[in-house]
Every structure is written in structure tokens, then in C-alpha cells.
């Protein structure tokens, strides 16, 4: 049996670690568990909650209590209070010392009879905490080492319950990176992309020395924006932390890795730049988060629901507009990056949503609103419930089925341009985008995947700032095709 002393010299390793990053996770990290066993010699406890399939650093903290070992002179070791490091000086060399065992690797809590330390252990498989042997009382048949009154027993031990707290060293899967971040998939046959991840932190200090943090990647899966698997995928394993497939379409890489005692997930997308160029839609530093936000809002708007279903005087229908605000950080570690605040407008209908809903109560220090977005979950021809009265004719439209009015009807036009309002939006959309002066960017995504940007500098009558997130309904000459935007990742 191989004995290895890996206790900390000065302090446990856990407090020395850097705070982990926020990674997308599929489970929760293993929680600390307290194990209890008897102080009696050769007792043990099985680490049932910490049976790890892959190498994992754990910290085992002895909690006590101390127990008394009484010796009848001249027996050795002498009477003393015993901790997890045991009693020294006996015929066995060290008695009643606790140890942690994973297979043939056995570690302890410090020098025999000395100050007990937290034990940092590289765990894999089933582990045990074991109590050492009882002192060897005599070597001769006449008990010459023991006083006559002991009848062969030189020592008496107090038997109590002692406990140990076992914790996995906190570590996360590092955000997977990709090089390059973009590719013109509609104009090239394929693009090789290098994906890489790792453990964060990648090492820890034990006994004054740095040791590597083990990581085992369990899968690499690249799914194109159209939902198909793409590329020659990589096998996971230890210590594989890179994958370099040849890709044919825009999509999302999902890597899973076992690190820190649990399987974690990180994702990144590879996408095409849009033309005309748009700084928010082409922002790879936030992993094209505006695109993901628009697609997520479209899904939540239930665009495939029939007109008016679920709409009542008290309840908005299943199909309704979704929207929100676009913020940008001006200070702090995320300066320049965008983030989004979806609104939950209870008065949203198939015809409108208030993207300023609740804005007066929303404050992010160091960030400001730089734009808005919303969904048009219908495509002509269709009927719409919940539209506001016509300001020119004064005509009122049905707000919900059965209210005695007719819903607004949006006829289809032979001209694709006419099916998207004026320049990609309604008159109220343009008024919102251009006020207060000088205005702001307003992004609108339609049921068929067409995305428009309204705002300052755009031509209301001939707005050329539109793209296809998927499909090619607006302009067959500008299909999404192999550049279809990947949807938001949802762990399964």
C-alpha cells in the first residue's frame, strides 16, 4: 500500500482559491457532507456522497472531538488526548491515526501525534476514512510490559463519535472560446474552428506547491442554427480541452466537462456577420446576445398560436408581442458590452407591447438604455386582436373574441416590402424609435424570421437595414441559409 502525506503545511487549500467564474451549468456543485464514525480502532466510514467518476480534488476537515487514551505504565504510547493524527511512540509507530483512502492512495491529517490539518486528496471512485490500529500492548507471553493489575491490557480508550467534513475544491469549467468567432458560411464550403476550455482555477496550492486541477471533458457537440448536427465532432476525455472541427454552418458548440466534482456546461456560437453591418447584431464579445434575445422573445410571443386564442377582457392572448430594453455598460469590468431587460407587459396584445413598461423603476449603475426591441408575431394575411383604434377613421378593433367588434385584418401584398409595415414597422414604432431626439435603435423581429432596425439615420420609406435570422421571406436574395442564427441554449 502506498502512503502519501498530502496534508497542508500552513492552511487548507480551499481559502487560497480564486473565486470561480459564472459558467452555464447543468447540475449543482456537490455540497459539503459530514461523515461520522467511531473512534474505536479499525473503524471506518464510507464516503458514499463523494464517489467521483473522474479525478477530483477534495478537502477533508477533521471536526473532532479529541478522545482520551489512558496508558498503564510502563506501556507505550503514554496517556494523552488523541486527534486525527493519532498517538506516537507505541510499538506500531503510530496508533489510532485517521486516514483517507481512495484505492491504494492513502493520505493523513499531519505528522503522527502532531497538530491535525485539513487533508487535500485527489479522489476518484469510492473513498473511505479509516481509524488506525489500537496500541500493541505487549510482545511477551507474560505481559512484562504491563502492570499485573491490567490482566494483559496496557491501555484503555474512550470510545466516542468523531466526524469529518468532506468538500470538493470549488472550480468551474472555463468559458469555452472559439477561434475564429465568425465565418462567411454562405460563401465557403467549410471553416475550421478551434474551441478550447479548461478548469478555473487551473491549479491549487498544496503544501506550498502548485498542482494541476484535473478536468475531463465528457462531450463536444456542435449544433447548427437549423437544428442539425454539423462538423466532425471530437471525443472527450482527460486531459482533452480543445476541439478543432471543420464546420459548414453557423451554430453553437456545447462542451461538457467534469471538474470540481460535477459535470458542467459551457457554450459558444460561431456566426456570420450581417450585411449591412450592425454593431449590436455583430457583437461577438457578448456572443451575439442580441440575436439570441430576439429569437428568444419570438419564441415567447407564441407566433404559431391562432389569432385571439386565450384573449379575454382580463387576460392577454397566447399570441402577443414581446419586447424589452437594450442596455450598455459604460463603466466596470463589462464596459462596452450589451445586456437586455425583457418587459412583462400585462397589457401586451397581438398588436402592441410597451417596451418602456417599468423603466422608471429600473436602474443599473454604470449602464444606460441604448435601444429597444420587440416582436411582431404575425405575418400577413392574418387577423389581429388588441389593436388600437385607427387614428384616421376612428374605427375600433376587437380586443378579444366575442366583444362584438371585428379584429384588425392585415392583408398580404404581392410586394414583400409592403408586408412589413412602413420601413419595417408601424407608424408608432417609428415615432418611438425617433423620440426623444435624436432617437435610438429599435429592433423588430417578425414571425417569418425577418429582422428590421428602425431609428435615426434610417429611411422610413426605403429602409435597407433588414436581415434574415432564418428563412428568406423578406428577400430571397438574402437568405439566412447556412448563416441561420442559433437559438438560446437550453440544458436538457
C-alpha positions in Angstrom: 0.0 0.0 0.0 1.3 3.4 -1.0 1.2 6.0 1.8 1.3 9.7 0.7 1.2 12.6 3.1 -0.7 15.4 1.4 -1.9 17.5 4.4 -1.4 21.3 4.2 1.6 22.7 6.0 0.1 26.0 6.8 -3.5 26.1 5.9 -6.2 24.3 3.9 -6.0 24.9 0.2 -9.7 26.0 -0.2 -9.3 29.6 1.0 -6.4 30.1 -1.4 -8.5 29.6 -4.5 -9.7 32.5 -6.7 -13.4 33.0 -6.9 -14.8 30.9 -9.8 -16.4 32.5 -13.0 -20.1 32.1 -13.7 -20.4 29.3 -16.2 -23.5 27.8 -17.6 -24.2 24.8 -15.5 -26.1 21.5 -15.9 -26.1 20.5 -12.3 -25.2 21.9 -8.9 -21.8 21.5 -7.3 -21.5 18.8 -4.6 -22.3 20.2 -1.2 -20.1 19.6 1.9 -21.0 16.4 3.7 -20.3 15.4 7.3 -19.3 11.8 7.9 -19.3 10.2 11.4 -17.6 7.1 12.7 -16.4 5.6 16.0 -13.0 6.5 17.4 -12.6 2.8 18.1 -9.6 1.2 16.5 -10.0 0.0 12.9 -13.4 1.6 12.5 -14.2 3.3 9.2 -16.8 5.4 7.2 -17.5 5.1 3.5 -17.7 8.4 1.5 -20.9 7.5 -0.2 -21.8 11.0 -1.3 -18.4 11.6 -2.8 -17.9 8.7 -5.2 -16.4 10.6 -8.1 -16.2 9.1 -11.7 -13.2 11.3 -12.5 -10.2 12.7 -10.6 -11.4 15.5 -8.2 -9.6 17.4 -5.5 -11.4 17.3 -2.2 -10.7 18.7 1.3 -11.3 16.5 4.3 -11.6 18.5 7.6 -11.4 16.7 10.9 -14.0 18.0 13.3 -13.1 16.0 16.4 -13.7 15.7 19.3 -10.5 14.6 20.9 -10.7 11.3 22.8 -8.6 10.1 25.8 -6.1 7.2 25.6 -5.0 6.1 29.0 -1.8 4.1 29.4 -0.7 2.0 32.4 3.0 2.5 32.8 5.4 1.4 31.6 3.2 0.9 28.4 3.8 3.0 25.3 2.4 5.3 24.0 1.8 7.3 27.1 -1.6 8.7 28.2 -2.7 11.5 26.0 -5.6 13.2 24.2 -5.8 11.8 20.7 -6.8 13.8 17.5 -7.0 12.7 13.9 -3.2 12.4 13.8 -3.2 9.6 16.3 -0.7 8.8 19.1 3.0 8.3 18.6 5.6 6.4 20.4 3.9 2.9 20.5 5.2 -0.4 19.2 3.2 0.2 16.0 4.9 3.6 15.4 1.6 5.4 15.1 -1.8 4.4 16.7 -5.4 5.5 16.2 -4.4 7.8 13.4 -7.2 8.6 10.9 -6.5 8.3 7.2 -8.3 8.9 3.9 -8.1 6.1 1.3 -9.1 6.0 -2.4 -7.9 2.7 -3.7 -4.2 2.3 -2.9 -3.7 6.0 -2.3 -3.8 6.8 1.5 -3.3 10.2 3.0 -3.4 11.6 6.5 -4.0 14.7 8.6 -0.5 15.6 9.7 2.6 14.2 11.5 1.7 11.4 14.0 0.7 12.9 17.2 1.1 16.4 15.9 -1.3 19.2 15.1 -4.1 18.0 12.8 -4.5 19.7 9.4 -7.1 19.6 6.7 -6.3 16.8 4.2 -6.4 17.6 0.5 -7.0 14.5 -1.5 -7.1 13.6 -5.2 -10.3 11.5 -5.1 -11.6 9.1 -7.7 -14.1 6.2 -7.2 -15.1 5.1 -3.7 -13.3 6.6 -0.7 -13.1 5.7 3.0 -12.0 7.4 6.2 -10.4 4.8 8.5 -9.2 4.8 12.1 -5.8 3.3 12.8 -4.8 0.4 15.0 -5.0 0.1 18.8 -1.6 0.3 20.5 0.3 -3.1 20.6 0.3 -3.7 24.3 3.0 -6.4 24.8 5.4 -8.7 23.0 5.9 -11.4 25.6 3.5 -14.0 26.9 3.9 -12.9 30.5 2.7 -9.4 29.8 6.0 -8.0 31.1 5.3 -4.6 29.6 2.1 -4.2 31.6 1.4 -3.9 35.3 -0.1 -7.1 36.9 -3.5 -5.4 37.6 -4.2 -4.9 33.9 -4.6 -8.6 33.1 -3.0 -8.1 29.7 -4.4 -4.7 28.7 -1.9 -1.8 28.9 -4.3 0.8 27.5 -7.9 2.0 27.8 -9.5 4.1 25.1 -12.5 6.4 25.3 -14.9 5.5 22.5 -16.8 8.5 21.0 -18.2 9.5 17.7 -15.8 11.6 15.6 -16.7 13.5 12.4 -15.1 14.7 9.2 -16.4 17.3 6.7 -15.7 16.5 3.1 -15.9 19.2 0.5 -15.0 19.3 -3.2 -12.5 22.0 -4.0 -14.6 24.8 -5.8 -13.7 25.0 -9.5 -15.7 25.7 -12.7 -15.5 24.9 -16.3 -13.8 27.9 -18.1 -15.9 29.6 -20.7 -15.3 27.8 -23.9 -13.6 30.0 -26.5 -13.6 29.8 -30.3 -11.1 31.0 -33.0 -12.3 32.4 -35.3 -15.6 33.8 -34.0 -17.2 34.4 -37.3 -17.2 32.8 -40.7 -18.9 33.5 -44.1 -20.6 30.1 -44.3 -22.9 31.1 -47.2 -19.8 31.7 -49.4 -17.4 29.0 -48.2 -17.6 25.2 -48.2 -16.3 24.9 -44.6 -14.4 26.6 -41.9 -12.1 25.0 -39.3 -12.7 26.4 -35.8 -10.6 25.8 -32.7 -12.6 25.5 -29.5 -10.8 25.5 -26.1 -11.8 25.3 -22.4 -10.2 24.3 -19.1 -10.5 24.5 -15.4 -10.8 27.7 -13.5 -8.7 27.9 -11.4 -6.3 25.6 -13.3 -4.2 24.7 -10.3 -4.2 24.9 -6.5 -1.6 25.0 -3.7 -0.9 22.0 -1.5 1.9 22.1 1.0 3.4 25.2 -0.7 3.5 23.5 -4.2 1.2 24.2 -7.1 -0.6 21.1 -8.6 -2.8 20.9 -11.6 -6.6 20.9 -11.4 -7.8 17.9 -13.3 -10.6 18.2 -15.9 -12.2 15.6 -18.1 -14.3 16.8 -21.0 -17.2 14.4 -21.5 -18.7 15.7 -24.8 -18.3 18.2 -27.6 -21.5 18.8 -29.7 -21.9 21.4 -32.4 -25.5 22.1 -33.5 -26.2 24.3 -36.5 -28.7 27.1 -36.3 -31.1 25.0 -38.4 -31.1 22.3 -35.7 -28.8 19.8 -37.5 -25.6 18.4 -36.1 -22.6 19.7 -38.0 -18.8 19.1 -38.2 -16.6 16.2 -37.3 -17.0 16.1 -33.6 -14.3 15.5 -31.0 -14.0 12.8 -28.4 -13.8 13.9 -24.8 -11.5 12.6 -22.1 -8.6 13.5 -19.9 -6.8 15.9 -20.4 -8.6 16.9 -23.7 -9.5 20.6 -23.5 -9.6 21.5 -27.2 -11.7 20.6 -30.3 -11.0 21.6 -33.9 -13.8 20.6 -36.2 -14.5 21.6 -39.8 -17.8 23.4 -39.7 -20.3 24.1 -42.6 -22.9 26.2 -40.9 -23.4 28.8 -38.2 -24.2 27.2 -34.9 -23.4 26.5 -31.2 -20.7 24.4 -29.6 -21.7 22.8 -26.3 -18.9 21.3 -24.3 -19.5 19.4 -21.1 -16.7 18.7 -18.6 -16.4 17.0 -15.3 -14.5 19.4 -13.0 -14.8 20.3 -9.3 -16.8 17.2 -8.6 -19.6 17.7 -11.1 -20.4 17.9 -14.8 -20.6 21.5 -16.1 -21.5 23.0 -19.4 -20.2 26.0 -21.4 -21.3 27.1 -24.9 -20.2 29.5 -27.6 -21.6 30.3 -31.1 -19.9 30.7 -34.5 -21.9 33.0 -36.7 -21.9 35.1 -39.9 -21.6 38.8 -39.8 -24.7 40.6 -41.1 -24.8 42.9 -44.1 -25.5 45.9 -43.9 -23.2 45.8 -40.9 -24.8 46.4 -37.5 -22.6 46.8 -34.4 -25.1 45.3 -32.0 -26.1 42.3 -34.1 -22.4 41.7 -35.0 -21.2 41.9 -31.4 -19.2 38.7 -30.9 -17.8 39.9 -27.5 -21.2 39.1 -26.0 -21.6 36.0 -28.2 -24.1 37.8 -30.4 -26.5 38.1 -27.5 -28.9 40.5 -29.3 -29.6 37.8 -31.9 -30.3 35.3 -29.1 -32.5 37.7 -27.3 -34.6 38.4 -30.4 -35.1 34.7 -31.1 -36.0 34.1 -27.5 -38.5 36.9 -27.5 -40.1 35.5 -30.7 -40.5 32.1 -29.1 -42.1 33.6 -26.0 -44.6 35.5 -28.2 -46.2 32.2 -29.3 -46.3 33.2 -33.0 -47.8 29.9 -34.1 -50.9 30.3 -31.9 -54.1 31.2 -33.8 -55.4 34.7 -33.6 -57.3 35.6 -30.4 -56.8 32.3 -28.6 -56.7 32.8 -24.8 -57.5 36.5 -25.1 -60.2 37.8 -22.7 -61.1 41.1 -21.1 -58.8 40.2 -18.2 -56.1 38.2 -20.0 -53.8 38.8 -22.9 -53.9 36.0 -25.5 -51.3 33.3 -26.0 -50.0 35.1 -29.1 -48.8 38.6 -28.1 -45.9 40.9 -28.7 -42.8 40.6 -26.5 -40.1 43.2 -26.1 -37.6 44.9 -23.9 -34.7 47.3 -23.4 -31.1 47.2 -24.6 -28.5 48.4 -22.1 -24.8 49.1 -22.5 -22.2 49.2 -19.7 -20.2 52.4 -19.6 -18.1 51.5 -16.6 -16.8 48.4 -14.8 -15.4 45.1 -16.0 -18.0 44.7 -18.7 -17.6 48.2 -20.2 -18.9 48.3 -23.8 -21.0 45.2 -23.5 -24.7 45.0 -24.0 -27.3 43.3 -21.8 -31.1 43.1 -22.1 -34.1 43.6 -19.8 -37.2 41.9 -21.1 -40.5 43.5 -20.1 -43.5 41.7 -18.8 -46.3 44.0 -20.0 -49.6 42.6 -18.8 -51.4 44.7 -21.4 -49.4 43.4 -24.4 -51.6 42.2 -27.3 -51.0 40.8 -30.8 -50.7 44.4 -31.9 -48.6 46.2 -29.3 -46.2 46.0 -26.3 -44.9 48.8 -24.1 -41.1 48.3 -24.1 -40.9 51.1 -21.6 -43.1 49.3 -19.1 -41.4 49.5 -15.6 -38.5 51.5 -17.0 -38.9 54.3 -14.4 -38.2 51.7 -11.6 -35.2 50.1 -13.3 -31.7 51.4 -12.6 -28.3 49.9 -13.4 -25.5 52.0 -12.1 -22.9 52.3 -14.8 -25.2 51.4 -17.7 -27.8 53.2 -19.8 -30.5 52.3 -22.3 -29.2 52.4 -25.9 -32.1 50.7 -27.7 -35.3 48.7 -27.6 -36.6 45.5 -29.3 -39.9 43.8 -29.8 -41.7 41.1 -31.7 -44.3 41.2 -34.5 -45.6 37.7 -34.1 -47.8 37.8 -37.2 -47.2 37.7 -40.9 -49.9 38.8 -43.4 -52.5 37.7 -44.2 -53.8 37.4 -40.6 -56.3 38.8 -38.2 -55.0 40.6 -35.1 -56.8 41.2 -31.8 -55.9 44.0 -29.4 -55.0 46.8 -31.9 -55.6 50.4 -31.0 -58.3 52.5 -32.8 -57.5 53.8 -36.2 -56.5 57.5 -35.6 -57.6 58.5 -39.1 -61.1 56.8 -39.3 -61.8 56.4 -35.6 -62.6 52.7 -36.2 -62.3 50.5 -33.2 -61.0 46.9 -33.4 -61.8 43.8 -31.4 -59.7 43.4 -28.3 -60.7 39.7 -27.8 -63.1 37.2 -29.4 -66.7 37.8 -28.6 -66.5 41.5 -27.7 -68.8 42.5 -30.7 -66.1 44.1 -32.8 -64.1 42.9 -35.7 -60.3 42.2 -35.4 -57.9 44.2 -37.5 -57.1 42.4 -40.7 -53.6 42.6 -42.2 -53.9 41.6 -45.9 -51.0 40.1 -47.8 -49.3 42.1 -50.5 -47.6 40.9 -53.7 -44.8 43.2 -52.7 -42.7 41.6 -49.9 -41.8 45.1 -48.8 -45.4 46.0 -48.1 -45.9 43.1 -45.7 -43.6 44.7 -43.1 -45.3 48.0 -42.5 -43.6 51.2 -43.4 -39.9 50.7 -43.5 -40.2 47.6 -41.3 -42.5 48.9 -38.6 -45.7 50.7 -37.8 -46.0 54.5 -37.5 -46.0 54.2 -33.7 -42.8 52.1 -34.0 -41.1 54.8 -35.9 -42.3 57.5 -33.5 -40.9 55.5 -30.6 -37.6 55.0 -32.4 -37.1 58.6 -33.2 -38.1 60.2 -29.9 -36.8 61.8 -27.9 -34.4 63.3 -30.5 -32.1 62.1 -31.9 -33.7 58.7 -31.2 -32.4 55.2 -30.7 -32.1 51.8 -32.4 -35.3 49.8 -32.4 -35.1 46.2 -33.5 -38.2 44.3 -34.7 -38.3 40.6 -35.4 -41.1 39.1 -37.4 -42.7 35.7 -37.3 -41.0 34.7 -40.6 -37.5 35.5 -39.2 -37.1 38.9 -40.8 -35.4 41.4 -38.6 -35.6 45.2 -39.1 -33.7 48.1 -37.4 -35.5 51.4 -37.1 -34.0 54.6 -35.8 -32.0 57.7 -36.5 -30.5 57.8 -40.0 -32.8 55.2 -41.5 -35.1 55.9 -44.4 -38.7 55.3 -43.4 -39.8 54.7 -47.0 -36.8 52.7 -48.1 -35.2 51.2 -45.0 -32.4 48.8 -46.2 -31.5 47.7 -42.6 -33.1 44.3 -42.6 -31.8 40.7 -42.3 -33.0 37.1 -42.1 -32.5 35.4 -38.8 -33.9 32.3 -40.5 -35.6 31.7 -43.8 -35.7 34.2 -46.7 -39.3 35.6 -46.6 -38.4 39.3 -47.0 -35.7 39.0 -49.7 -34.9 35.7 -51.4 -31.6 37.2 -52.5 -30.6 37.5 -48.8 -31.4 34.1 -47.2 -30.2 33.0 -43.8 -29.4 29.6 -45.2 -26.1 28.3 -43.7 -26.0 31.5 -41.6 -29.2 30.8 -39.6 -29.0 32.3 -36.1 -28.6 29.8 -33.3 -31.3 29.8 -30.7 -30.8 30.2 -26.9 -29.2 27.2 -25.3 -31.5 25.2 -23.0 -29.9 22.4 -20.9 -31.7 19.1 -21.3 
